[in-house]
């Protein structure tokens, strides 16, 4: 055995020469990763073609993974197979070490901006609903893919750009998602039909965005959306800094994960509600009560929909769209008495973690109450990994959850649904690195009639007992969303450069107690806590 491989994590049995576990992983990735956890414990090795991957399992192992410094783990180097999707010099191919900070600086993801997004998302949902008849059938993935391409572009790119696109963009994104075949670990340029369709879809997106840019130029029309801003940037010679190809790459990078996550999660949330009619009835009652006075969907109202939010969170637990999160090891990493050499990949699996019985009793059962109130399962921040964790937790997680609540606030008040296929026929396609629900995934719908609103017991957070209170910040988890500063600016601010919360005071005056507790409760990354003496 080579010296650099001594005391490395045990290797999963059944590796083939050259390919390792790649074929087994391609056929059944979750089962393969579960086998690593079952047979190797907290840390084990699987071999994916030329890559050696140390898979960490369990809450303590996950925390070590997510708290590792950036000097030790590199996220960009772990995903070279995404380069054909995003393009040269964009995201995972970029040399800029400030990628995460720049992503967070996208003001559309900050709390102050998201307050204005909910109404727009609701309006887009109402437009889609208006296209439906009084009853019929829809394919959930097709419906939600088109809807979320509209809502996401309107919020993240700009209203003007959204008005210039069609549902074809959703179809092209779907082809990009299907181009994440596991064989990309060997090479993302293999002569596979899915890779050829991926490349054609990207070229088609470039052509369509280029046509939008040229159309604006011909009309002499200047826009303030992101595409317009990027187009207006020129160098000293007056030449555009970014080509249509690069602008398309940036557009894809902003939209790819959010569109995929939201469309798939929306489909699974509705399916799980239909599989669990008692929870569905609770969600419907909650929405009917919240909007009984005819109020419009607003960001503030969306914060107070606990049963719906818990149902979405539980659907994400059972069906995480990203089943493997990886980092390239740039400096040797040690855990559990084993060493992971530089050059390997380290990884965690949301699909395995989210169904660990030690964290989630009866892990295969849909149970939205796991995420309500003071349930201990609701605080398992290094067990529930659907959005990742630590400083690299998905910066769009808060936006995605807000978007889903806005969509269902309209959809479930407009329609009643029922499954149009046997329940067991709704499954994920796990043959791609980007997992998506298989089609067809059809449901029947019919417009709702007015219902009597029943009283719904409010589900609070179970606030702390009265007494002197202090705020604590886990700065490794904070991403600077600014929710706390919006709720209670007397106690919180956000450093615009460091993108971290700044405490004006650790001690909480009694008159600010309620607002401080709201700041803790609504923190998207759960970086805040409050204690009482």
DATA-V709831 format. One record per backbone hydrogen bond with DSSP energy under -1.0 kcal/mol. CO is the residue of the C=O (numbers start at 0). NH is the residue of the N-H. Records with the same first field share a line. If there is no record, write none. Layout:
CO: NH ; NH
This chain:
1: 4
2: 5
4: 7
6: 338
9: 44
15: 19
16: 18
18: 21 ; 48
19: 15
20: 24
21: 25
22: 26
23: 27
27: 31
28: 32
29: 33
30: 34
31: 35
32: 36
33: 37
34: 38
35: 39
36: 40
41: 56
43: 54
44: 11
45: 52
46: 20
47: 50
50: 47
51: 344
52: 45
53: 346
54: 43
57: 61
58: 62
59: 63
60: 64
61: 65
62: 66
68: 71 ; 72
71: 329 ; 330
73: 327
75: 78
78: 81
79: 82
81: 84 ; 85
82: 86
86: 89
89: 92
90: 93
97: 101
98: 102
99: 103
100: 104
102: 105
105: 108
106: 109
109: 113
110: 114
112: 115
113: 116
116: 120
117: 121
118: 122
119: 123
120: 124
121: 125
122: 126
123: 127
124: 128
125: 129
128: 131
133: 446
135: 444
137: 442
138: 142
139: 143
140: 144
141: 145
142: 146
143: 147
144: 148
145: 149
146: 150
147: 151
148: 152
149: 153
150: 154
151: 155
152: 156 ; 157
156: 225
157: 161
158: 162
160: 163
161: 164
165: 168
166: 170
167: 171
168: 172
169: 173
170: 174
171: 175
172: 176
173: 177
176: 179
179: 432
180: 183
181: 184
182: 185 ; 186
186: 189
189: 191
191: 195
192: 196
193: 197
194: 198
195: 199
196: 200
197: 201
198: 202
199: 203
200: 204
201: 205
202: 206
203: 207
204: 208
205: 209
206: 210
207: 211
208: 212
209: 213
210: 214
211: 215
212: 216
213: 217
214: 218
215: 220
224: 228
225: 229
226: 230
227: 231
232: 240
234: 237
238: 234
242: 246
243: 247
244: 248
245: 249
246: 250
247: 251
248: 252
249: 253
250: 254
251: 255
254: 258
255: 259
256: 260
257: 261
258: 262
259: 263
260: 264
261: 265
262: 266
263: 267
264: 268
265: 269
266: 270
267: 271
268: 272
269: 273
270: 274
271: 275
275: 279
276: 280
277: 281
278: 282
279: 283
280: 284
281: 285
282: 286
283: 287
284: 288
285: 289
286: 290
288: 291
290: 293
297: 301
300: 303
304: 308
305: 309
306: 310
307: 311
308: 312
309: 313
310: 314
311: 315
312: 316
313: 317
314: 318
320: 434
324: 347
326: 345
327: 73
328: 342
332: 339
334: 337
337: 334
339: 332
340: 343
343: 328
344: 53
345: 326
346: 55
347: 324
348: 352
349: 353
351: 354
352: 355
355: 358 ; 359
361: 364
366: 369
367: 370
368: 371
371: 374
374: 377
375: 378
376: 379
378: 380
379: 382 ; 383
384: 387
386: 393
389: 392
393: 396
395: 399
396: 400
397: 401
398: 402
399: 403
400: 404
401: 405
402: 406
403: 407
404: 408
405: 409
406: 410
407: 411
409: 413
410: 414
413: 447
415: 445
417: 443
421: 424
422: 425
426: 437
428: 435
435: 428
440: 139
441: 419
442: 137
443: 417
444: 135
445: 415
467: 532
468: 507
469: 530
471: 528
472: 474
473: 476 ; 477
480: 110
481: 485
482: 486
483: 487
487: 490 ; 491
490: 503
492: 501
494: 498
499: 494
501: 492
505: 470
508: 511
509: 512
511: 515
512: 516
513: 517
514: 518
515: 519
516: 520
517: 521
522: 525
526: 473
528: 471
530: 469
